[in-house]
Amino acid sequence: MFFTALSRPWSTTFPLNQSSKMSLTAKDKQVVTTFWSKIASKADDIGADSLSRLVTVYPQTKTYFSHWKDTSATSPQVRKHGITVMGGVREAMGKINDLTGGLLTLSELHAFTLRVDPANFKCMLLVVAIMFPVDFTPEVHMALDKFMAALARALSEKYR
């Protein structure tokens, strides 16, 4: 995945102690899964655009991809990795009721092999808001933001 410990914009919005208290309600899960069903067909585009924005907005994250000459959303490397990232999100959608337990293998991969902290999902929220302006309501925004924070916590479980 493409997220790093170097930039955590959600922590400026929700301090760690506050975001860790937020949990997904049944309503949040329903909102997220309904929204996902609307955007899933564009997941590859969302992933590529999100990753491209990430390395632009948070240049320190480019250290993980320094071997890529082109970090635009149309770059083959960015597109391929964006697809991988969204595959992880797709997997998380299927395990929304137990993200920590369900994503243990991905958490171990990030902690022990990739050594990348998966904490930066704000670029993805921005991309889906741009691509789906009518569907990205305040209710969807809140539920998806909580889901992404919960996903980041689950993926960084093995760092603790």
N, C-alpha and C positions, 0 to 999 in steps of 0.2 A: 504494500500500500504506500501512498505517497505522503503521509502525514508525519510531521516532525515535532519534537519537543521544543524546538527553537522558537516556534511561533504558535501561540495558543490564544487566538482572538476571543474565543468563547470564555476564557478565564477572565478577560477584562469585562465581559458582560455579566458573567456568573462566576463569582469567586469560587475556588475549588470547594470550599466548605458548603457553599450554597448549592452549587450544581450537583454535588454528590448527594444532596438530600432530595433532589427532584427524581421522581420515579414516573415511569410511564403508567398512566391509568388505562383502564379498559377502553375508555373513550379515545385517548391518545393513540392507542394501538390501532383502533378502528379507523381513525382519521389517517394515520400514516399508511396503513395497508390499502385503503381506498385511493389515496393519492398516488401511492406506488403503482397501483394498477393502471393509472392514467399516464404515468411517465415512463413505465418500464420499457416501452418500445423505443424510447430515445436514450436509454441508459448509456450506450456507447458514446453518444455525442456529449451527454452530460459529463461523463468521466473524463473525456479528452479536454473539454473546455475547462472543467474544474482544475485539472492538473496544470494546464497551461496558465491559468490565472494564478494558481498557487505559486509557481516559480517566478511569476512576474511581480506579484504583490508582496511576497515574502522571499526575496532573493536568497536568503540564507538557506532555504530549502533546496536550492539548485545544487548544493554540494552533493546530494544524493544522486543527482543526474548530471554531473559535470561532464560525463562522456557524451552527452547529447549535444549536437551542434545546433539543432533546431528544437525549441521548446514551444512552438506554436501548436494550436489544437489540431492542425492538419498533419503534423509530423508523425511519421509511422511509429516512432518509439513512444511518443506521448499518447497517441491513439491506442496502441497496444496496452500500455500500462493503465490508461484510463479504463479500458475494458476489464482489466484485472481488478482494479479498484471497485468498479461497479459490480463485478461478480461477487466480491466480498460483501457489498451492501445487499445484493440480491440474496446471498446466503443468510445474512443477518435478518432480512425480512422474514425468512422462513423459520427463524429461531427467535422471533421477537419476544416470546414468553420466557426465554431463558438465554439471554445474550451471553452472559458470562460462561455458563456451562456449554452452551452450543458453539461458542467461538473459541474454545480453549486451544485448539490446534493452531488457529490463526494468531492467537495471542502469543503462543510459544514461538511461532515463526518470527513474529515481529521482535520479541524480546531477545531470543537467543541466536537467530540466524541473521535476520536483516538488521537488527539493532536500530530500528526506526520506531519512534514513538508515534502511534496513530492518533493524533489529537487535533487535527485541523480540518474541520468540515465546513467552515463558514463559506469557503469558495463554492462548495457544492450547493449550499442554500441559495447563494446569489444566482448561480446558473439556473437552478430550477425556477427561481422567481422570475428570471428574465424569459425563460423558455415557456413558462406556463403562467402568465400573469393573471389570468382569470381564475384559475384553479388554486393559485397560491394565496389563499385567504389568510387573515391573521390567525385563525384557528389552525390551519395547516402549518403555517410558519412556526407557531408555538410547539405543536406536536412533533413536527419534523426536527426542530432544534433540540427538543428533549430526547428524541430518538437518536440523533447524531451524537449527542453528549453521552448517552448511555452506551452507544456503540463504541465510542472512543474509550470509555472507561472499561468496557469488557475486553477490548483489544489490548489495553495496557495493563490488564490484570497481572500478568506475569512479571511486570516491572516492580510490583509492590513487594 
